Amino acid sequence: MRLVVIVFLLLIVASLGSALMFLFKDRGDPEVSRRMAKALALRVGLSIALFLMLMGGYYFGLLTGRL
């Protein structure tokens, strides 16, 4: 389970980094703004999925104490 959490965190940071890259790559271009918004939406989705996965793991007893 620890590996899954680490992978999710790495994906969240990678999505945030890609949004930053899109922000600095082309300023003022509507297509870039759309790509940046998609990257940030993906980050939010991954964060919510990680949160729900951790809450479900604690609820069903799959996670006990520390990861």
C-alpha positions in Angstrom: 0.0 0.0 0.0 2.9 2.3 0.7 4.1 1.9 -2.9 0.6 2.9 -4.2 0.6 6.0 -2.1 4.1 7.0 -3.3 3.1 6.5 -6.9 0.0 8.6 -6.5 2.1 11.4 -4.9 4.6 11.3 -7.7 1.8 11.5 -10.3 0.3 14.4 -8.4 3.6 16.3 -8.4 4.2 15.4 -12.1 0.8 16.8 -13.0 1.5 20.0 -11.1 4.9 20.2 -12.9 3.3 19.8 -16.3 0.8 22.5 -15.5 3.7 24.8 -14.6 5.4 23.9 -17.8 2.3 24.8 -19.8 2.0 28.1 -17.9 5.5 29.2 -18.8 5.7 27.7 -22.3 3.2 29.8 -24.2 1.6 32.7 -22.4 -1.8 34.0 -23.7 -2.5 31.1 -26.0 -6.0 29.7 -25.3 -4.9 26.2 -26.2 -2.1 26.3 -23.5 -4.6 27.5 -20.9 -6.8 24.6 -21.7 -3.9 22.1 -21.4 -2.9 23.7 -18.1 -6.5 23.5 -16.8 -6.6 19.8 -17.8 -3.3 19.1 -16.0 -4.6 20.9 -12.8 -7.9 19.0 -13.0 -6.0 15.8 -13.3 -4.0 16.7 -10.2 -7.2 17.4 -8.3 -8.7 14.2 -9.4 -5.7 12.2 -8.3 -5.7 14.0 -5.0 -9.3 13.1 -4.4 -8.8 9.5 -5.5 -5.8 9.2 -3.1 -7.8 10.6 -0.2 -10.8 8.3 -0.9 -8.5 5.3 -1.2 -6.8 6.1 2.1 -10.2 6.7 3.8 -11.5 3.4 2.4 -8.4 1.6 3.5 -8.8 2.7 7.0 -12.5 2.0 7.1 -12.1 -1.5 5.8 -9.1 -2.2 8.0 -6.6 -2.6 5.2 -4.5 0.2 6.7 -3.5 0.2 10.3 -1.3 2.7 12.0 1.5 4.1 9.8 2.0 3.4 6.1 
